[in-house]
Amino acid sequence: METNSANESTQMRDSVRVDVSFPVTFTLVNEKDYEDLKNFILSHRTGDREGDITPYFGAGELESLDPTLVKIWLSMNSKLDYVINILRRNETGGKEKEGLCKDISGKGIKILYKGNLSAGQYIQLRIHPPTFPPFTIIAVGKVLRAEKSALCTENEIEAAIEFDAIHGDDREEIVSYVFKRQRELLRAKKEV
């Protein structure tokens, strides 16, 4: 009985959503590549696959950094992401697409996208929330629905995407980000 309660607690914690707004890049995944990609993503967390700089700093060192230095670091990280995206576009022939994340949870993400997506499609997501220290999550998601909503502008759709393949540590990273963002929003609300 405790195991079931623990599962329910984990599921509830995974499904807590927070409204956000940051770019998300993705590529469509064909059925042929889906299984290999899924196994690759589940085998190691994104930081282990791509090289994560965060382990070089302790939590105390990160908290004690000068806020100006943090802003400079985030700006540099953003510029490097931009260069990497340009290089990746040239490498893949421009197949990488960009959407705008509207909300996120440990179970999935909602994005706005100028283009077409269909329910049932699989996409490889590259998620990098604007946070310090910076982190990137790569996961495979399944489009649950893609339709016009009140948030959409012309030629835009809102797509609800469920994470289909995401490493457990990456999911925990997202859940931690969601709770951190909720605390920031609550603090900002109290100050008003």
C-alpha positions, -999 to 999 in steps of 0.1 A, spaced: 0 0 0 29 24 7 43 17 -28 10 28 -44 9 59 -22 45 67 -32 36 62 -69 6 86 -66 28 111 -48 54 109 -75 28 112 -103 12 143 -86 47 159 -82 55 152 -118 23 167 -130 26 201 -113 28 227 -141 41 262 -142 35 289 -167 67 300 -184 79 315 -216 112 304 -233 122 290 -267 123 253 -272 138 236 -302 127 203 -317 129 179 -346 104 154 -359 113 118 -353 104 91 -378 93 57 -367 125 41 -380 147 62 -356 123 63 -327 133 31 -308 171 39 -311 166 74 -300 144 64 -271 170 38 -259 198 64 -262 179 90 -242 169 66 -215 204 52 -211 220 84 -197 209 118 -184 214 147 -209 243 162 -189 262 129 -192 256 127 -229 264 163 -237 289 174 -211 274 194 -182 295 222 -166 274 223 -134 293 195 -115 324 217 -116 309 240 -91 295 232 -56 261 245 -46 278 270 -22 301 283 -49 271 289 -72 251 307 -46 280 330 -37 287 342 -72 283 379 -79 249 386 -96 266 406 -123 288 376 -131 257 354 -132 241 378 -158 272 378 -179 274 340 -177 237 336 -187 243 360 -216 273 341 -228 254 308 -225 225 323 -246 249 335 -273 266 300 -274 232 284 -277 225 307 -307 257 297 -324 251 260 -317 216 263 -332 230 280 -364 256 252 -367 230 225 -361 207 241 -387 235 240 -413 243 204 -403 207 191 -405 197 212 -434 174 234 -413 152 206 -400 153 219 -364 122 239 -355 115 264 -328 85 268 -306 77 288 -275 72 269 -242 40 281 -224 40 256 -195 60 227 -184 58 198 -159 76 166 -152 51 149 -175 52 172 -205 53 206 -221 29 229 -239 44 249 -268 32 275 -293 45 268 -328 41 285 -362 36 254 -384 18 221 -384 20 193 -359 -4 164 -356 -15 143 -327 5 111 -325 37 126 -339 70 120 -320 94 149 -316 128 152 -301 128 182 -278 158 203 -266 146 222 -235 168 248 -219 149 269 -193 164 304 -185 179 295 -152 212 296 -134 230 273 -134 219 266 -170 208 231 -180 195 214 -211 172 185 -213 168 163 -244 137 141 -245 113 125 -270 77 137 -267 45 125 -282 21 152 -295 -12 146 -277 -31 175 -294 -22 204 -317 -49 230 -322 -57 267 -322 -62 283 -288 -67 317 -273 -30 321 -269 -23 315 -306 -15 342 -331 -21 338 -368 -6 306 -383 2 294 -348 -9 263 -330 -7 252 -293 7 217 -289 4 196 -258 33 172 -257 38 143 -233 73 131 -225 76 96 -240 113 91 -234 131 111 -207 158 100 -183 146 100 -147 173 125 -136 163 149 -164 127 146 -153 138 154 -117 157 185 -131 125 197 -147 104 191 -116 130 210 -95 128 239 -120 90 239 -119 89 242 -81 117 268 -81 97 288 -107 65 285 -86 83 299 -55 96 328 -76 61 336 -89 46 334 -54 73 357 -40 67 382 -68 29 381 -61 35 388 -24 57 418 -32 30 434 -53 
